[in-house]
Structure formats: structure tokens, C-alpha cells
Amino acid sequence: MENPKITLKGKTYTAPPPKVKLWREVTKFKDKFGDKEQGDEEALSEMERLIAAAFNHPEITAEVIEEELDLDEFVPLFYQIASWVAEAVSRKMAELPK
């Protein structure tokens, strides 16, 4: 899977390879919000934070994402990041000796 990209303020950024911390945070998000309705304010704030964490760049913050990212890109980008992290973990787990 290709690393996620985001365009903010006319500049495109590509997410670096995911870190263990991002995997842990995405897993916590799923556990906490998996059964809640989309649109829950706390979940939306956490999604903004996780998107920013995935890109790990000082110019990409939850606040900038909220102000600059088009609504029709927000949820798909979040799910792309979650899938990307899960795929990276699955790929690495498959490489472990049996």
C-alpha cells in the first residue's frame, strides 16, 4: 500500500513509514470509538490528531487539518491511514518465523 498523502496550504506531504506508537494509537482509537457514531466530537478530534501523527511533520497539526482539509477528504484519509498501519503490521507479522 502506498504511503498516505495530504495536501494542505498548497503543499503535498507524504507520510513516513509508520512507527509503533502510531499503531498503538490507532488500535486504542478502534477500541474506544469502534462502536460509536461517526461525528462524535471526541472521535473527530482524535482522528485529526492521528492524521497529524501519521505525517509526523511540524506543519501538520490537528488544528491545520481542521481548518484546511476538505471534509470529503477527511474520513477517507483517516481510514486510509488506519488500513496502511494495519497492513504494515500484518506484513511484518507474516515475516516472523513460524
C-alpha positions as a Markdown table, in Angstrom:
| # | Residue | x | y | z |
|---|---|---|---|---|
| 1 | Met | 0.0 | 0.0 | 0.0 |
| 2 | Glu | 1.2 | 3.5 | -0.9 |
| 3 | Asn | 2.1 | 5.9 | 1.9 |
| 4 | Pro | -0.8 | 8.3 | 2.5 |
| 5 | Lys | -0.5 | 11.8 | 1.2 |
| 6 | Ile | -2.1 | 15.1 | 2.3 |
| 7 | Thr | -2.3 | 18.5 | 0.7 |
| 8 | Leu | -2.5 | 21.5 | 3.0 |
| 9 | Lys | -2.0 | 25.1 | 2.1 |
| 10 | Gly | -1.0 | 24.1 | -1.4 |
| 11 | Lys | 1.8 | 21.8 | -0.3 |
| 12 | Thr | 1.7 | 18.0 | -0.5 |
| 13 | Tyr | 3.2 | 15.8 | 2.2 |
| 14 | Thr | 3.8 | 12.0 | 2.2 |
| 15 | Ala | 3.6 | 10.1 | 5.4 |
| 16 | Pro | 6.8 | 8.4 | 6.5 |
| 17 | Pro | 6.8 | 4.7 | 7.4 |
| 18 | Pro | 4.5 | 4.2 | 10.4 |
| 19 | Lys | 6.0 | 3.9 | 13.9 |
| 20 | Val | 4.9 | 1.5 | 16.6 |
| 21 | Lys | 3.4 | 4.4 | 18.5 |
| 22 | Leu | 1.0 | 5.2 | 15.6 |
| 23 | Trp | -0.1 | 1.5 | 15.5 |
| 24 | Arg | -0.8 | 1.6 | 19.3 |
| 25 | Glu | -2.7 | 4.9 | 19.0 |
| 26 | Val | -4.8 | 3.6 | 16.0 |
| 27 | Thr | -5.6 | 0.4 | 18.0 |
| 28 | Lys | -6.7 | 2.5 | 21.0 |
| 29 | Phe | -8.9 | 4.6 | 18.7 |
| 30 | Lys | -10.6 | 1.5 | 17.3 |
| 31 | Asp | -11.1 | 0.1 | 20.8 |
| 32 | Lys | -12.5 | 3.3 | 22.2 |
| 33 | Phe | -14.6 | 4.6 | 19.3 |
| 34 | Gly | -15.3 | 1.5 | 17.2 |
| 35 | Asp | -18.9 | 1.3 | 18.2 |
| 36 | Lys | -19.7 | 5.0 | 18.4 |
| 37 | Glu | -21.5 | 7.0 | 15.7 |
| 38 | Gln | -19.3 | 8.9 | 13.3 |
| 39 | Gly | -19.5 | 12.6 | 14.1 |
| 40 | Asp | -18.8 | 12.1 | 17.8 |
| 41 | Glu | -16.8 | 15.3 | 18.7 |
| 42 | Glu | -14.2 | 13.5 | 20.7 |
| 43 | Ala | -13.7 | 10.9 | 18.0 |
| 44 | Leu | -13.3 | 13.6 | 15.3 |
| 45 | Ser | -10.7 | 15.4 | 17.4 |
| 46 | Glu | -8.8 | 12.2 | 17.9 |
| 47 | Met | -9.0 | 11.5 | 14.1 |
| 48 | Glu | -7.5 | 14.9 | 13.5 |
| 49 | Arg | -4.7 | 14.2 | 16.0 |
| 50 | Leu | -4.0 | 10.7 | 14.5 |
| 51 | Ile | -3.8 | 12.1 | 10.9 |
| 52 | Ala | -1.3 | 14.7 | 12.1 |
| 53 | Ala | 0.7 | 12.0 | 14.0 |
| 54 | Ala | 0.8 | 9.8 | 10.9 |
| 55 | Phe | 2.6 | 12.6 | 8.9 |
| 56 | Asn | 4.9 | 13.5 | 11.8 |
| 57 | His | 5.6 | 16.9 | 10.4 |
| 58 | Pro | 5.7 | 20.2 | 12.4 |
| 59 | Glu | 3.5 | 22.0 | 9.7 |
| 60 | Ile | 0.8 | 19.3 | 10.0 |
| 61 | Thr | -1.2 | 19.7 | 13.2 |
| 62 | Ala | -4.8 | 18.8 | 14.2 |
| 63 | Glu | -5.7 | 22.5 | 14.0 |
| 64 | Val | -4.3 | 22.9 | 10.5 |
| 65 | Ile | -6.1 | 19.7 | 9.4 |
| 66 | Glu | -9.4 | 21.0 | 10.8 |
| 67 | Glu | -9.0 | 24.3 | 9.1 |
| 68 | Glu | -7.5 | 23.2 | 5.7 |
| 69 | Leu | -8.6 | 19.7 | 4.9 |
| 70 | Asp | -11.7 | 19.4 | 2.8 |
| 71 | Leu | -14.5 | 17.4 | 4.5 |
| 72 | Asp | -14.8 | 14.9 | 1.7 |
| 73 | Glu | -11.1 | 14.0 | 2.2 |
| 74 | Phe | -11.1 | 13.8 | 6.0 |
| 75 | Val | -12.7 | 10.4 | 6.8 |
| 76 | Pro | -11.3 | 8.6 | 3.7 |
| 77 | Leu | -7.8 | 9.8 | 4.7 |
| 78 | Phe | -8.2 | 8.6 | 8.3 |
| 79 | Tyr | -9.4 | 5.2 | 7.1 |
| 80 | Gln | -6.5 | 5.0 | 4.6 |
| 81 | Ile | -4.1 | 5.7 | 7.4 |
| 82 | Ala | -5.6 | 3.1 | 9.6 |
| 83 | Ser | -5.6 | 0.5 | 6.8 |
| 84 | Trp | -2.0 | 1.4 | 5.9 |
| 85 | Val | -0.8 | 0.9 | 9.5 |
| 86 | Ala | -2.7 | -2.4 | 9.8 |
| 87 | Glu | -1.2 | -3.6 | 6.5 |
| 88 | Ala | 2.3 | -2.7 | 7.6 |
| 89 | Val | 1.8 | -4.7 | 10.9 |
| 90 | Ser | 0.3 | -7.7 | 9.1 |
| 91 | Arg | 3.2 | -7.7 | 6.6 |
| 92 | Lys | 5.8 | -7.7 | 9.4 |
| 93 | Met | 4.0 | -10.3 | 11.4 |
| 94 | Ala | 3.9 | -12.6 | 8.3 |
| 95 | Glu | 7.7 | -12.3 | 8.2 |
| 96 | Leu | 8.2 | -13.7 | 11.7 |
| 97 | Pro | 9.5 | -17.3 | 11.9 |
| 98 | Lys | 6.8 | -19.9 | 12.5 |
